[in-house]
Amino acid sequence: MPNRPLILITNDDGVQAQGIQVLTSLMRQLGDVVVVAPDSARSGSACAITPTGPVRVTLLNETEGMRCYACSGTPVDCVKLALEKVVPRKPDLMVSGINHGDNASVSLHYSGTVGAVLEACMKSVPAIAYSLMTRQKQCDFSPYEEVVLRVARCVLADGLPQDVCLNVNFPLVERLQGVRVCRLARGNWLQEWGETDKPDVYQLTGYFTNLEPEAEDTDYWALQHGMASVTPLQLDMTHYPLLRQLAKDLSDDTTQQTL
């Protein structure tokens, strides 16, 4: 069908994960899709790339309106390769997920699911990360499908501001209590290294602590109350109030003008 949107899809759980299969099926309702995803799980890869060796991309299957590739690299590698070597034109939308495990609060900084979306955002492609608050490999995604489609349709219709993308998280519930547009919660991971049966060898573990559990405008509050959270993220990490203060405190007359 002419003029159908082109949608690029990836994840960090691997191309065979249930979440990306569900996401691909949903996006095919909205446009033509190209899937370029890691050939195995790359969870926790954040914005990592593969600078030291070759990266391979392999066509797995192709049907009308859909092509699916496995990539030997990271999720960010997948996006970079797809945009330069695989897709026939700039995608109208890039989506990542649906991740098995939430990427709310500070967890998004470790996430390959979100890392891929940030890469697409750098390339001026509207992008959305979707994640579900469970590590189960097999899940019932049906309670979240309508919101996945609603957010994607909104971005396809209206776009996103330059250098802004969306981070969407779902609680593990049989029925959502709504959708909350909200900020990231302040939180932290604690007791992150567990001992093993070998000396000086540790296993990454730990638990997340919400540092502001009573704040009702955060993503974790929404998730803990059965709602989907939608958070806009921006690439620009500059802290402008401190920038202006440092410009006053540290700059001489010649560099002041530059800042």
C-alpha positions as CSV (number, residue, x, y, z in Angstrom):
1,M,0.0,0.0,0.0
2,P,1.5,3.4,-1.0
3,N,2.2,6.1,1.6
4,R,2.1,3.7,4.5
5,P,4.3,4.8,7.4
6,L,7.7,3.0,7.7
7,I,8.4,1.8,11.3
8,L,11.8,0.6,12.5
9,I,11.7,-1.9,15.4
10,T,14.4,-3.2,17.8
11,N,14.8,-4.4,21.4
12,D,17.5,-5.6,23.8
13,D,16.0,-9.0,24.7
14,G,16.8,-10.4,21.3
15,V,15.0,-10.9,18.1
16,Q,13.2,-14.0,19.3
17,A,11.7,-12.5,22.5
18,Q,8.0,-12.4,22.9
19,G,7.9,-8.7,23.5
20,I,9.3,-7.8,20.1
21,Q,7.0,-10.3,18.4
22,V,4.0,-8.6,20.0
23,L,5.3,-5.1,19.2
24,T,5.9,-6.1,15.6
25,S,2.4,-7.4,15.2
26,L,0.9,-4.2,16.6
27,M,3.1,-1.9,14.5
28,R,2.0,-3.8,11.3
29,Q,-1.4,-2.4,11.9
30,L,0.0,1.1,11.5
31,G,2.5,0.7,8.7
32,D,5.3,-1.3,7.0
33,V,7.9,-2.5,9.4
34,V,11.5,-3.4,9.4
35,V,12.8,-5.3,12.4
36,V,16.6,-5.1,13.2
37,A,17.2,-6.6,16.6
38,P,20.1,-8.4,18.4
39,D,20.5,-12.1,17.7
40,S,20.5,-12.7,21.4
41,A,19.8,-10.8,24.6
42,R,21.7,-7.6,25.2
43,S,20.0,-6.4,28.3
44,G,21.8,-3.7,30.2
45,S,23.8,-2.6,27.2
46,A,22.6,1.0,27.4
47,C,24.1,3.1,24.6
48,A,26.9,0.6,24.0
49,I,28.3,0.2,20.4
50,T,30.7,-2.3,18.8
51,P,33.8,-0.3,17.9
52,T,36.4,-3.1,17.9
53,G,35.1,-5.6,15.3
54,P,32.6,-6.3,12.5
55,V,28.9,-6.4,13.0
56,R,26.8,-8.9,11.0
57,V,23.1,-8.4,10.0
58,T,21.2,-11.4,8.6
59,L,17.7,-11.4,7.0
60,L,15.6,-13.9,8.9
61,N,12.3,-13.6,7.0
62,E,10.4,-11.3,4.7
63,T,6.7,-11.0,4.0
64,E,4.5,-8.3,2.5
65,G,5.1,-5.1,4.5
66,M,7.6,-6.7,6.9
67,R,11.3,-7.6,6.9
68,C,13.1,-9.0,10.0
69,Y,16.9,-9.1,10.5
70,A,19.1,-10.4,13.3
71,C,22.1,-8.4,14.2
72,S,25.2,-9.5,16.0
73,G,25.7,-6.1,17.7
74,T,24.0,-4.1,20.4
75,P,20.6,-2.4,20.2
76,V,22.4,0.9,19.2
77,D,24.3,-1.0,16.6
78,C,21.0,-2.2,15.3
79,V,19.6,1.3,14.9
80,K,22.8,2.6,13.3
81,L,23.0,-0.2,10.8
82,A,19.3,-0.1,10.0
83,L,19.3,3.6,9.3
84,E,22.4,3.6,7.1
85,K,22.3,0.1,5.4
86,V,18.9,-1.5,5.8
87,V,15.8,0.7,5.6
88,P,14.9,2.1,2.2
89,R,14.2,5.6,3.6
90,K,14.2,7.5,6.9
91,P,11.6,5.8,9.1
92,D,8.5,7.7,10.2
93,L,8.8,6.1,13.6
94,M,11.2,3.9,15.6
95,V,10.0,1.7,18.5
96,S,11.9,-0.4,20.9
97,G,10.7,-3.3,23.1
98,I,8.4,-4.4,24.5
99,N,11.1,-5.0,27.1
100,H,10.7,-7.7,29.6
101,G,11.5,-5.6,32.7
102,D,10.7,-2.0,33.4
103,N,12.9,1.0,32.5
104,A,11.4,3.6,34.8
105,S,13.4,6.0,36.9
106,V,17.2,5.6,36.8
107,S,16.9,2.1,35.3
108,L,16.5,3.7,31.9
109,H,20.2,4.7,32.0
110,Y,21.3,1.1,31.8
111,S,18.7,0.0,29.3
112,G,19.5,-1.1,25.8
113,T,15.8,-0.7,25.0
114,V,16.1,3.0,25.8
115,G,19.6,3.3,24.4
116,A,18.3,2.3,21.0
117,V,15.6,5.0,21.2
118,L,18.1,7.7,22.1
119,E,20.1,6.7,19.1
120,A,17.1,7.1,16.8
121,C,16.4,10.4,18.5
122,M,19.9,11.6,17.7
123,K,19.2,10.8,14.1
124,S,15.9,12.9,14.2
125,V,13.6,9.8,14.0
126,P,10.6,10.0,16.4
127,A,11.1,7.2,18.8
128,I,9.3,5.3,21.7
129,A,10.6,2.8,24.2
130,Y,8.1,0.3,25.6
131,S,8.7,-1.8,28.7
132,L,6.8,-4.1,31.0
133,M,7.4,-4.4,34.7
134,T,8.3,-8.1,34.8
135,R,11.2,-10.4,33.9
136,Q,9.0,-13.3,32.9
137,K,9.8,-14.6,29.4
138,Q,6.2,-15.3,28.6
139,C,3.7,-12.6,29.4
140,D,0.1,-11.6,28.6
141,F,0.6,-8.4,26.7
142,S,-3.0,-7.9,25.8
143,P,-3.8,-5.4,28.6
144,Y,-1.2,-3.0,27.1
145,E,-1.8,-3.3,23.4
146,E,-4.3,-0.4,23.1
147,V,-2.0,2.0,24.8
148,V,1.0,0.8,22.7
149,L,-1.0,1.7,19.6
150,R,-2.5,4.9,21.0
151,V,1.0,6.3,21.8
152,A,2.4,5.2,18.5
153,R,-0.6,6.8,16.6
154,C,-0.1,10.0,18.5
155,V,3.6,10.2,17.5
156,L,2.9,9.3,13.9
157,A,0.3,12.0,13.7
158,D,1.9,14.8,15.6
159,G,5.6,13.9,15.8
160,L,7.9,14.8,18.7
161,P,10.0,17.9,19.4
162,Q,13.6,17.8,18.1
163,D,15.8,15.7,20.4
164,V,12.9,14.4,22.4
165,C,11.7,10.8,22.7
166,L,9.2,8.8,24.8
167,N,9.7,6.2,27.5
168,V,6.6,4.1,28.2
169,N,6.3,1.6,31.0
170,F,3.6,-0.8,32.0
171,P,2.8,-2.4,35.3
172,L,2.1,-6.1,35.4
173,V,-1.7,-6.0,35.7
174,E,-4.7,-7.7,34.2
175,R,-6.3,-4.3,33.5
176,L,-4.7,-0.9,33.4
177,Q,-6.1,1.8,35.6
178,G,-5.2,4.5,33.1
179,V,-2.3,6.3,31.5
180,R,-0.2,8.9,33.4
181,V,2.1,11.4,31.7
182,C,4.8,11.9,34.3
183,R,8.4,12.6,35.2
184,L,11.1,10.2,36.2
185,A,11.1,9.2,39.9
186,R,14.3,9.8,41.9
187,G,15.5,6.4,42.8
188,N,18.6,4.2,43.3
189,W,19.7,0.6,43.1
190,L,21.1,-0.9,46.3
191,Q,23.0,-4.1,47.3
192,E,23.9,-4.6,43.7
193,W,26.5,-7.3,44.0
194,G,25.8,-10.8,45.4
195,E,28.4,-13.3,46.4
196,T,28.9,-16.6,44.5
197,D,30.6,-19.8,45.6
198,K,33.9,-18.6,44.2
199,P,36.1,-16.1,46.1
200,D,36.3,-12.6,44.6
201,V,33.5,-13.4,42.0
202,Y,30.2,-11.6,42.3
203,Q,26.9,-11.6,40.6
204,L,25.0,-8.4,39.6
205,T,21.7,-8.3,41.6
206,G,20.2,-5.7,43.9
207,Y,16.8,-4.0,44.3
208,F,15.4,-0.6,43.4
209,T,14.4,2.0,45.9
210,N,12.0,4.8,45.1
211,L,13.4,7.8,46.9
212,E,10.2,9.8,46.7
213,P,7.4,7.2,47.1
214,E,4.7,9.8,47.9
215,A,5.3,12.0,44.8
216,E,2.3,11.4,42.6
217,D,3.8,12.9,39.4
218,T,6.4,10.2,38.9
219,D,6.6,7.1,36.7
220,Y,7.0,4.8,39.7
221,W,4.0,6.2,41.4
222,A,1.9,5.5,38.3
223,L,3.3,2.0,37.9
224,Q,2.6,1.2,41.5
225,H,-1.0,2.3,41.1
226,G,-1.6,0.2,38.1
227,M,-1.2,2.9,35.4
228,A,1.0,3.1,32.3
229,S,3.6,5.8,32.6
230,V,4.6,8.0,29.6
231,T,7.7,10.1,30.1
232,P,9.3,12.5,27.5
233,L,13.1,12.3,27.5
234,Q,15.5,14.8,26.0
235,L,19.0,14.4,24.7
236,D,20.3,17.7,26.1
237,M,21.7,16.9,29.6
238,T,22.9,20.4,30.2
239,H,22.0,21.8,33.6
240,Y,21.3,25.4,32.5
241,P,20.9,27.1,35.9
242,L,24.4,25.8,36.9
243,L,25.8,26.7,33.5
244,R,24.7,30.3,34.0
245,Q,26.1,30.3,37.6
246,L,29.4,28.8,36.5
247,A,29.7,31.3,33.7
248,K,29.5,34.1,36.3
249,D,31.9,32.4,38.8
250,L,34.6,30.9,36.5
251,S,34.7,32.9,33.3
252,D,36.9,35.9,32.6
253,D,35.6,38.7,30.4
254,T,36.7,37.1,27.1
255,T,35.2,33.6,27.8
256,Q,32.1,35.0,29.4
257,Q,30.9,36.1,26.0
258,T,31.4,32.6,24.6
259,L,29.4,31.0,27.3
